[in-house]
Amino acid sequence: MKIEYFAEPHAIVGAIAVARAIAPGRRTPQRCKVRLAMPRLCLSILLLPLVLFLSANWIFACSSIQFSLWAPSSDSNDELYRFIQKGRAGFIDRSGRVVIPPTLPIVDEGFSNGILVYRDWYRGEDVAAIDTRGRVLFGAKTGKVRYTGPFHDGLAVASLEDRRLEGFIDRHGDLAIPLTFPQYPRGVVHSFSDGLADIEVEGRVGYMDPKGNFVIAQQFVAGMPFSEGYAAVVDSGPCLYKNWGRLEGCAALDVLTAPITLNPSKAGLSWCHWKFIDKSGHRAFQGEFEGAIGFSEGLAAVKVKEKWGYIDARGNDVIAPSFPFAASFSDGLALVRTEEGHYGFINRSGRIQIALRDSPPLASAAFGEGVLPVRDAGRKWIFLGKDGKQAVPGRYQLATGFFHGRAHVQIDGQPGGTGRYGYINRQGAVVFAYNFEPIVR
């Protein structure tokens, strides 16, 4: 079988960035937004072709596909699934029963911690939140809320219209952690991950607990979110790094200073030295790396001498650095690119278990629940099993990965456009179907 790879819309793009010791910008904290923190307007003009070049392949996946097809932004999302009818969003449960009628504005996030946060921009409404029964939890109790992110550990990042400060609100819309942190470009506040939130203020990253205490002081020039008890950080700069750590919904080019180049020596800089810390803020184990991705399934991808490999939680080499590209393990497999330029999935022994020979990935790929959506030679989507064979009956115009036994598919019509959509189970049976028509405003 010829496999032409184009997987679910969760981009896994590593873009060049620069960590500075003083007042840098930061990686994109919100999905589908490219942030460029630069001292001069002319730099943004010079970098525009580079931005377009690196992100062109993902623009379609992040806009029209993500709009028509829904996929969870996190494994911690609740088991409710979005659908769209007549330009409004609703949600079903695993059985296909409509639990939230299609009365909401179109959202690409899902329920998290039993809460869905949304805002109807076209109607000029404030941020609001509902629970899984559709009951309104809050409107704008803290003032005119400009932005609220998804809930994690019972808290969500929030900011107000009239203040360029961010903090956290609880499930009732009340401030749990005061609005004291400056917004981009002076700072960036991220959601909680593994019990801690990484927060950058004036170029220094620290980690906060849900009570608002910095359990790890703001001392790093760059830091990734905690995962499985560890986080990758950089002590000092300036230096260059590829931002592999935060895998969000769209490709984002992070530019923290200029000049920007794919060759650090030409910029007079070297690659950053990443290390892993534990939740006490201490070094978890010896070893520094040119790049690092957070731990997943007990392994972390690290870069040594321009090659990626994998280490365990003690810092021991499990898979020697030998790949020009590597992603996190998921469901026992990880996407890599070989020296010959071929993409494939390796197992925990480092051996290629499934080879993808034709084209490089246009979006991130991770096996989930034993299968992966890929596009076949006829440009239809199928679900591939770990043995490299089709694991779920049916061929589709578009498809996402499975989430708690359900996958979102487009059954007919132009990919991403008008047509019949639905959710299927692992046997390929349609659990819920509906007709979708793009709304032109």
C-alpha positions as CSV (number, residue, x, y, z in Angstrom):
1,M,0.0,0.0,0.0
2,K,1.3,3.4,-0.9
3,I,0.9,5.7,2.1
4,E,0.8,9.4,1.5
5,Y,1.0,11.0,4.9
6,F,-1.3,13.9,6.0
7,A,-2.4,13.4,9.6
8,E,-4.7,15.1,12.1
9,P,-4.3,18.9,12.6
10,H,-1.8,19.1,15.5
11,A,1.3,20.6,14.0
12,I,4.7,19.6,15.2
13,V,6.8,22.2,13.6
14,G,10.1,23.2,15.2
15,A,10.8,26.8,14.3
16,I,14.0,28.7,15.0
17,A,14.0,30.9,18.0
18,V,16.5,32.8,20.0
19,A,16.5,32.9,23.8
20,R,17.7,36.2,25.2
21,A,18.6,37.1,28.8
22,I,16.8,40.4,28.7
23,A,13.2,41.1,27.6
24,P,12.7,38.7,24.7
25,G,9.5,37.7,23.1
26,R,8.3,34.2,23.5
27,R,6.8,31.2,21.8
28,T,3.2,31.4,20.7
29,P,1.0,30.9,23.8
30,Q,-2.3,30.7,21.8
31,R,-2.9,28.3,19.0
32,C,-2.9,29.5,15.4
33,K,-1.3,32.8,16.1
34,V,2.2,33.7,14.9
35,R,4.0,36.0,17.3
36,L,7.0,38.0,16.1
37,A,8.8,40.0,18.8
38,M,11.2,42.2,16.9
39,P,12.8,45.6,17.5
40,R,12.2,47.0,14.0
41,L,9.4,46.9,11.5
42,C,11.8,46.2,8.7
43,L,12.7,42.9,10.3
44,S,9.2,41.7,10.1
45,I,9.1,42.5,6.4
46,L,12.3,40.7,5.9
47,L,11.1,37.7,7.8
48,L,7.7,37.5,6.1
49,P,8.8,35.2,3.3
50,L,10.4,32.9,5.8
51,V,7.2,32.8,7.9
52,L,5.1,32.0,4.8
53,F,7.6,29.4,3.6
54,L,7.7,27.5,6.9
55,S,4.0,27.7,7.6
56,A,2.4,27.5,4.2
57,N,1.8,23.7,4.4
58,W,0.0,24.1,7.7
59,I,-2.3,27.1,6.9
60,F,-4.9,24.9,5.3
61,A,-4.8,22.4,8.1
62,C,-5.2,25.1,10.7
63,S,-7.9,27.0,9.1
64,S,-10.5,25.2,7.0
65,I,-9.8,21.6,8.3
66,Q,-9.7,22.6,11.9
67,F,-12.9,24.7,11.3
68,S,-14.9,21.8,9.8
69,L,-13.3,18.9,11.7
70,W,-12.9,18.9,15.4
71,A,-10.1,17.2,17.3
72,P,-9.2,17.6,21.0
73,S,-6.5,20.0,21.9
74,S,-5.4,17.8,24.8
75,D,-5.7,14.3,26.0
76,S,-7.3,15.8,29.1
77,N,-10.3,17.0,27.1
78,D,-13.6,15.7,28.3
79,E,-15.5,13.0,26.2
80,L,-17.7,15.4,24.3
81,Y,-17.5,15.9,20.6
82,R,-18.2,19.1,18.6
83,F,-20.4,19.3,15.5
84,I,-21.6,22.3,13.5
85,Q,-25.0,23.0,12.0
86,K,-26.1,26.3,10.4
87,G,-23.0,28.1,11.6
88,R,-23.4,27.2,15.3
89,A,-21.7,24.5,17.4
90,G,-23.1,21.8,19.6
91,F,-21.7,18.7,21.3
92,I,-22.5,15.0,21.5
93,D,-21.5,12.3,23.9
94,R,-19.9,9.0,22.9
95,S,-23.2,7.4,22.1
96,G,-24.1,10.1,19.6
97,R,-26.6,11.8,21.9
98,V,-26.8,15.6,21.5
99,V,-26.0,17.0,25.0
100,I,-25.4,20.6,23.9
101,P,-27.6,21.8,21.1
102,P,-26.0,23.7,18.2
103,T,-26.5,27.2,19.7
104,L,-22.9,28.1,20.5
105,P,-20.4,30.1,18.4
106,I,-18.0,27.9,16.5
107,V,-15.1,26.9,18.9
108,D,-12.1,24.7,18.1
109,E,-11.5,24.0,21.8
110,G,-13.4,21.3,23.7
111,F,-14.6,20.8,27.2
112,S,-11.8,20.5,29.8
113,N,-12.3,20.0,33.5
114,G,-16.0,19.9,32.7
115,I,-16.0,23.4,31.3
116,L,-16.2,25.0,27.9
117,V,-15.0,28.6,27.5
118,Y,-16.2,30.5,24.5
119,R,-16.7,33.9,23.1
120,D,-18.9,35.0,20.2
121,W,-16.7,37.5,18.5
122,Y,-19.2,38.2,15.6
123,R,-21.9,39.2,18.1
124,G,-19.6,41.2,20.3
125,E,-20.3,39.1,23.4
126,D,-18.1,38.7,26.4
127,V,-16.3,35.4,27.3
128,A,-18.7,32.9,28.9
129,A,-18.4,29.3,30.2
130,I,-20.8,26.4,30.4
131,D,-20.7,23.0,32.0
132,T,-21.3,19.7,30.3
133,R,-25.0,20.1,30.9
134,G,-25.1,23.4,29.1
135,R,-25.6,25.4,32.3
136,V,-23.9,28.8,32.3
137,L,-21.1,29.0,34.9
138,F,-20.1,32.6,34.4
139,G,-20.4,35.5,32.0
140,A,-18.1,38.3,32.8
141,K,-18.1,38.6,36.6
142,T,-14.5,39.9,36.8
143,G,-15.1,42.7,34.3
144,K,-15.0,42.7,30.5
145,V,-13.0,39.5,29.9
146,R,-10.9,39.7,26.8
147,Y,-9.5,36.3,26.7
148,T,-9.9,33.1,28.7
149,G,-8.0,29.9,27.8
150,P,-9.1,26.3,28.5
151,F,-9.3,25.1,32.1
152,H,-6.5,22.9,33.5
153,D,-6.2,21.9,37.1
154,G,-9.4,23.9,37.7
155,L,-7.9,27.2,36.5
156,A,-7.8,29.2,33.2
157,V,-5.6,32.0,32.0
158,A,-7.6,35.2,31.8
159,S,-7.2,38.9,31.0
160,L,-9.5,41.9,30.9
161,E,-10.3,44.4,28.2
162,D,-9.0,47.5,30.0
163,R,-5.8,46.0,31.4
164,R,-2.8,44.4,29.8
165,L,-2.3,42.0,32.6
166,E,-3.1,38.3,33.0
167,G,-3.9,36.0,35.8
168,F,-6.1,32.9,36.4
169,I,-9.9,32.5,37.1
170,D,-11.7,29.6,38.7
171,R,-14.7,27.7,37.3
172,H,-17.0,30.4,38.7
173,G,-15.3,33.2,36.8
174,D,-13.7,34.6,40.0
175,L,-10.1,35.6,40.1
176,A,-8.1,32.8,41.8
177,I,-4.7,34.3,40.9
178,P,-4.7,38.1,40.5
179,L,-4.1,39.8,37.2
180,T,-0.4,40.8,37.9
181,F,1.5,39.3,35.0
182,P,2.2,41.5,31.9
183,Q,0.9,40.3,28.5
184,Y,3.0,39.7,25.5
185,P,5.6,41.0,24.6
186,R,6.6,41.8,28.2
187,G,5.5,38.4,29.4
188,V,3.5,35.2,28.6
189,V,1.3,33.2,30.9
190,H,0.7,29.5,30.0
191,S,-1.9,27.1,31.3
192,F,-1.1,24.6,34.0
193,S,0.6,21.4,32.9
194,D,1.4,18.6,35.2
195,G,0.4,20.8,38.1
196,L,2.5,23.8,37.3
197,A,2.2,26.8,35.0
198,D,5.3,28.2,33.2
199,I,5.2,32.0,33.3
200,E,7.6,34.4,31.7
201,V,8.0,38.0,32.8
202,E,10.6,40.3,31.3
203,G,12.5,37.4,29.8
204,R,12.7,35.2,32.8
205,V,10.7,31.9,33.1
206,G,9.5,30.4,36.4
207,Y,6.9,27.9,37.5
208,M,3.8,28.6,39.6
209,D,1.5,26.3,41.5
210,P,-2.4,26.6,41.5
211,K,-2.2,28.7,44.7
212,G,-0.2,31.4,42.9
213,N,3.1,30.6,44.5
214,F,6.3,30.5,42.4
215,V,7.6,27.1,43.5
216,I,10.4,27.5,41.0
217,A,11.8,31.1,40.8
218,Q,11.8,33.0,37.5
219,Q,15.4,32.3,36.7
220,F,15.5,30.7,33.2
221,V,15.7,32.4,29.8
222,A,13.6,29.6,28.3
223,G,11.4,26.9,29.7
224,M,9.1,24.2,28.5
225,P,6.0,23.0,30.3
226,F,6.3,20.2,32.9
227,S,5.5,16.7,31.7
228,E,5.7,13.5,33.7
229,G,7.5,15.4,36.5
230,Y,10.2,17.1,34.4
231,A,10.6,20.3,32.4
232,A,13.4,21.3,29.9
233,V,14.9,24.7,30.6
234,V,17.8,27.0,29.5
235,D,19.9,28.8,32.2
236,S,21.5,31.5,30.1
237,G,21.6,33.2,26.8
238,P,21.7,34.5,24.2
239,C,21.5,31.3,22.2
240,L,19.4,29.7,19.5
241,Y,16.9,27.0,19.9
242,K,14.3,25.2,18.0
243,N,11.0,25.3,19.8
244,W,9.9,21.7,19.7
245,G,8.4,21.6,23.2
246,R,4.9,23.0,22.9
247,L,2.9,21.0,20.4
248,E,-0.1,23.2,19.7
249,G,-2.8,23.3,17.0
250,C,-1.0,25.3,14.4
251,A,2.5,25.8,13.1
252,A,4.1,28.9,14.7
253,L,7.3,30.6,13.9
254,D,8.8,31.9,17.1
255,V,11.3,34.8,16.6
256,L,12.7,36.2,19.7
257,T,15.4,38.5,18.4
258,A,17.3,39.3,15.2
259,P,19.1,38.5,13.0
260,I,17.5,35.1,12.5
261,T,19.3,32.3,10.7
262,L,19.3,28.6,10.3
263,N,23.0,28.6,11.0
264,P,23.8,29.8,14.6
265,S,27.4,30.4,13.8
266,K,26.5,33.0,11.2
267,A,24.5,34.9,13.9
268,G,27.5,34.7,16.3
269,L,25.5,32.5,18.6
270,S,25.5,28.8,19.6
271,W,22.6,26.4,20.2
272,C,21.1,26.7,23.7
273,H,22.1,24.2,26.3
274,W,18.9,22.5,27.6
275,K,18.7,20.6,30.8
276,F,15.9,18.9,32.7
277,I,14.7,20.0,36.1
278,D,12.3,18.4,38.6
279,K,9.5,20.1,40.4
280,S,11.8,21.3,43.1
281,G,13.7,23.3,40.4
282,H,16.8,21.1,40.8
283,R,18.6,19.5,37.9
284,A,17.0,16.1,37.4
285,F,20.0,14.4,36.0
286,Q,23.3,15.2,34.3
287,G,23.4,16.1,30.6
288,E,22.8,19.1,28.4
289,F,21.2,19.0,25.0
290,E,20.9,21.2,21.9
291,G,17.2,20.6,21.8
292,A,14.6,18.8,24.0
293,I,11.0,17.7,24.0
294,G,9.1,16.9,27.2
295,F,8.7,13.4,28.5
296,S,6.0,11.2,27.1
297,E,5.5,7.5,28.0
298,G,8.7,7.7,30.0
299,L,11.0,8.9,27.2
300,A,12.1,12.4,26.1
301,A,13.5,13.3,22.7
302,V,16.8,15.1,22.9
303,K,19.2,16.6,20.4
304,V,22.9,15.9,20.5
305,K,25.3,17.0,17.8
306,E,22.5,17.8,15.3
307,K,20.8,14.4,15.8
308,W,17.8,13.4,17.9
309,G,17.6,10.4,20.2
310,Y,15.7,9.4,23.3
311,I,16.5,9.3,27.0
312,D,14.7,7.9,30.1
313,A,13.8,9.7,33.3
314,R,17.3,9.0,34.7
315,G,19.0,10.6,31.7
316,N,20.2,7.3,30.3
317,D,20.3,6.9,26.5
318,V,17.6,4.5,25.4
319,I,17.7,5.3,21.6
320,A,21.0,6.8,20.5
321,P,20.9,10.1,18.7
322,S,20.7,9.2,15.0
323,F,17.6,11.0,13.5
324,P,17.5,14.5,11.9
325,F,14.0,14.8,13.2
326,A,12.1,13.1,16.1
327,A,8.8,13.5,17.8
328,S,7.4,12.3,21.2
329,F,6.3,8.8,21.8
330,S,2.6,8.1,21.7
331,D,0.9,4.7,21.9
332,G,4.3,3.1,21.9
333,L,5.5,4.7,18.6
334,A,7.3,7.9,17.6
335,L,7.6,9.7,14.3
336,V,11.1,10.2,13.0
337,R,13.0,11.1,9.8
338,T,15.9,8.9,8.8
339,E,19.2,10.0,7.3
340,E,17.8,9.1,3.9
341,G,15.0,11.5,4.3
342,H,12.2,9.0,4.9
343,Y,9.7,9.3,7.6
344,G,8.5,6.5,9.7
345,F,7.5,5.3,13.1
346,I,10.0,3.7,15.5
347,N,9.2,1.5,18.5
348,R,10.9,1.8,21.8
349,S,13.9,-0.2,20.6
350,G,14.5,2.4,18.0
351,R,13.6,0.2,15.0
352,I,11.4,1.4,12.2
353,Q,8.0,-0.3,12.6
354,I,6.1,1.5,10.0
355,A,7.7,3.3,7.0
356,L,6.1,6.3,5.3
357,R,7.9,6.7,2.1
358,D,6.3,9.3,-0.2
359,S,6.0,12.7,1.4
360,P,7.0,14.4,4.6
361,P,4.4,15.1,7.3
362,L,2.4,18.2,6.8
363,A,1.1,18.0,10.4
364,S,2.0,16.1,13.5
365,A,1.4,12.4,13.6
366,A,0.8,10.4,16.7
367,F,-0.7,7.0,17.1
368,G,-3.6,7.0,19.4
369,E,-5.7,4.1,20.5
370,G,-3.7,1.9,18.2
371,V,-4.4,3.7,14.9
372,L,-3.3,6.7,12.8
373,P,-5.2,8.6,10.1
374,V,-3.2,8.7,6.8
375,R,-4.0,9.5,3.2
376,D,-3.8,6.7,0.7
377,A,-2.7,6.7,-2.9
378,G,-6.3,7.6,-4.0
379,R,-6.1,10.7,-1.7
380,K,-8.7,9.3,0.6
381,W,-8.2,9.0,4.4
382,I,-7.9,5.6,6.1
383,F,-6.9,4.4,9.5
384,L,-3.6,2.6,9.7
385,G,-2.9,0.0,12.5
386,K,0.5,-0.6,14.0
387,D,1.1,-3.5,11.6
388,G,0.9,-1.0,8.7
389,K,-2.4,-2.3,7.5
390,Q,-5.8,-0.6,7.4
391,A,-7.3,-1.1,10.8
392,V,-10.8,0.6,10.5
393,P,-13.1,0.0,7.5
394,G,-13.9,2.9,5.3
395,R,-12.3,5.7,3.3
396,Y,-13.0,9.4,4.0
397,Q,-12.5,12.8,2.6
398,L,-10.9,13.9,5.9
399,A,-10.3,12.3,9.3
400,T,-8.9,13.0,12.7
401,G,-7.4,10.5,15.1
402,F,-9.5,8.6,17.6
403,F,-10.4,10.1,20.9
404,H,-12.0,7.8,23.5
405,G,-13.2,5.5,20.7
406,R,-14.5,8.2,18.4
407,A,-13.0,9.8,15.3
408,H,-14.3,12.8,13.4
409,V,-14.6,12.2,9.6
410,Q,-15.9,13.9,6.5
411,I,-17.9,11.3,4.6
412,D,-18.5,13.1,1.3
413,G,-18.1,16.5,-0.4
414,Q,-15.1,18.7,-1.1
415,P,-12.5,18.2,1.7
416,G,-13.0,20.8,4.3
417,G,-16.2,22.1,2.6
418,T,-19.9,21.4,2.3
419,G,-20.7,17.7,2.9
420,R,-21.7,15.0,5.2
421,Y,-19.7,14.7,8.4
422,G,-19.9,12.4,11.3
423,Y,-18.2,10.5,14.2
424,I,-17.3,6.8,13.8
425,N,-16.3,4.1,16.2
426,R,-13.4,1.6,15.9
427,Q,-15.6,-0.7,13.8
428,G,-16.2,2.1,11.2
429,A,-19.8,2.5,12.1
430,V,-21.2,6.0,12.0
431,V,-22.3,7.0,15.6
432,F,-23.5,10.4,14.6
433,A,-23.9,12.2,11.2
434,Y,-24.7,15.7,10.2
435,N,-24.5,18.0,7.2
436,F,-22.0,20.9,7.3
437,E,-22.0,24.0,5.2
438,P,-19.2,26.7,5.6
439,I,-20.5,30.0,6.7
440,V,-19.3,33.0,4.7
441,R,-19.4,36.3,6.6
